[in-house]
Amino acid sequence: MAAAQGPLSDGAGGMDEAKDTEKDRREADTAPLPFRAAVDALGAARLRPQIEVEPTRPPQRLAPYAHALEAAVVDGDQDLADGRLVLLHDPAGHEAWQGTFRLVTLVRAELEPEMAADPLLPEVCWSWLTGALETRGLTYGEPSGTVTRASSHYFGGLSARPAASQIEIRASWTPREDLGGVPDTAAHLASWCDLLAQVAGLPPAGPGDASVVTLPQRRGPQSR
């Protein structure tokens, strides 16, 4: 899977990885019940078959507890878009979050240069995120993020390559918790996958999605 993240290993070998895995298991066993329930719910989410999701090592020091997933929108052996979703939890609460949980994401995909040049593209992409949450009736707070578009043009020995453009959405928001102090992480994951599907140019998945703006000029599939 083409994950939207940096290098995962420095080649130190399997022993350090085994130690990290054992440490993660111990931390998971001692994590607060609301966090464990939120993580368990992620595994129960019903997702589109074109989207492959798997756990990955979460970032360190962002919160006392963290769980991360990486995903790719797959067509055959091609990745149309990829991303990472991180669930953070601080039992003491966090002033900037206005809650005890936070979701952080990175989503990216290749675009046709003409589409990337559209001046309204950043606003449209941000509306895909908020619209995906609202379509599923989710309440959330303190949203923030950036939409970045980048273009690459090739010269000299690389001049045969066509120009390439990429859209990247980085965002975070606070999922509202139920009376037990646990957010509906399964629904938030499904909404995030809706966003991935939109960025990849897939058609809406079901009822209520007819008004979703799809990406009409995305670049062809990228090799995995």
N, C-alpha and C positions, 0 to 999 in steps of 0.2 A: 504494500500500500504506500502510495506517495503521501507521506505525512507532512502537514504544514508546521514544521518545527525544525530546529537546528540539529546538529549532529547528536546522536544518542550515545555514542561510545567513543572512547579514546584508544580502543584496542588493548586495554589492560588485561582482558581475559575474563573467563567465566566465573572465577572465584569471587571477584568483587561483585559481580552481578548477582550471584547466589546470596551473598551477604545482604545486598540491598533488598532482594526479594524477601528474605527472612525478616529484615527490619520492617518492611512494609506490612507483613503479616502481623507482626507484634503490635504495630501501631494501629492497624485495623481492628484488632481484638480489643484494644483499650479505648477506642474512639467513642465519643458520646453516642447514645442511642439515636438521637435525631439525625446525626450524620450517617450512621450506619443504615438507617431506614432510607435516607435520601439516596445513598449509593445503591442499595438493593433495588429501589424503584427504577433506577436507570437501566438495570438489566432486564426489567419487565416491559420496557417500552416497545410498542409495535411500530416498526419502521418500514419504509419503502424497500422493496427487494433490491433496487439498484444501488442502495447505500450500504456500504460495508463499514461497520463500526467495531472497534476493538479497544481495550484498555491500553494506556501507555503510562509511562512514569510521569507523575505530576511534577510541576515546578516546586522548588523548595523555598521556604521562608516567606511565602506570600500570605500564609495563614497557618494557624496551628494544625489544621486538617485540610487535605486536598485530595481530589480524585480527578483523573484526566482520561479523556477518550479522544481517539483520532478517528477520522472517517474519510471515505472517498466515495464519490459518485462514479460508479463503474458501468461501462458499456463494453461488454466483451472483455478484452484485455487492455482497455483504454480507461484512463482516469479523466473525467470531465471537470471535476472540481475536488478540492480536498480541504480539510480543516481540522481544528482541534477545539475541544470544549473542556473547560476546567471548572469543577465545582469546588468552591472554597467554603470553609466553615470556621468561624470564630465564636465559641460559646459565649464569650463575654460581650459580643456585639462589636460593631465597627462603625465609628461616626460617619465615615464617608459612605458606607454601604446603607446606613439606616436599617440595619438588620443583622442577622447572624450568618446568613448565607450570601454568596455572590457567585454568579456565573460569568466566566471570561471566555471569549472566543476569538479565533482567527479563522477566516474563510477566504479562499482565493481561487481564481479561475482565469484562464486565458480568454482574451476578447479579440474581436476584429478591431484593427486600428480605428476604423470609422466610428465604431460604437464607443471606443475609449475616448474619442475626441468630443463626444456629446457633453455640452456644459452642464446638463442636468443629471448626468450619470451618478455623481455622489449622492444627491438627494434621493434619487430613485432607489439606489442600493440600500440606503439607510431605511427607507420606507419598506423595503422587503423584510428587513429584520423586525421592525415594530409591527408590521402587518402580519407576519408569521405568528407572533405572540398573541396579537389581538384576535386573529381568526380562530384560535383555539380557546378564546375566552380567558386567557391568563392575565393576572394582575401582576405588576412588577413596578419597581421604583428605581430612581437614581440611574437612568440609562446614560451611558457615555460611550464615545468611540470615535473612530476615524474611518474614512473611506479613502483609499489611496489607489491611484491608477499610475502605472508606469509603462513606458514604451522603450523597446530596444530596437535599434537600427544597426545593421551589420555592414561592414566595409572590408575592403581588401580581400584577403583569402576567405572571408566569411560572407562576401557580398551576395552569394547565391541564396542565402537564407532569407526568407521573407521577414518583414518587420513583425515584431511580436509585442502584444500589449497584455497587461495583467491587471486585474482588479483585486484588491485586498481589503477585506472588512475586518477591523479589529474593534471589538465592543465588549462591554460588560454591563450587567444589570442585576438588580436584587430581586430574586423571586419571593413573592409573598408567601408566608408560612401559614399553615392551618393551625387549629387550636392546639395541636400536639407539638407545634414548633417545627414541623417538617414541610418543606415546599413540595409541590407536585413536580418533581424532577423528571418523571417520565414524560409528562406533557411538554415540559420545557425542552427536553431532548428531541421530541417529535417536531416541535416548532423549529428548532435549530436545523433539523434535517430537511424541513420544508424550505428553509433559507438556502441550504446547500443545493437542493434540487432546482430552485429558482435561478441561482447563480450559474448552474450547469446548463440551464436552458431546457429542463424537462417540463412537460405539461403539468398542470395542476393534478393533484392526486385524487381528489374526491369532492363531494358536495361542500359548498362554501368557499371554494378556491377559484371560482370562475373569474373573479375580478383581479386575480393576481397578474401583475405585469411580468411576462417572461422575457428572457434575453433573446432578441431576434437575430443577433449577428455575432454569436459567440464563435470563437475559433474552433476548428475541427479538433477531434479527440487527441489528447496528448499520450504518448507512449508511457506505460508504467515502468 
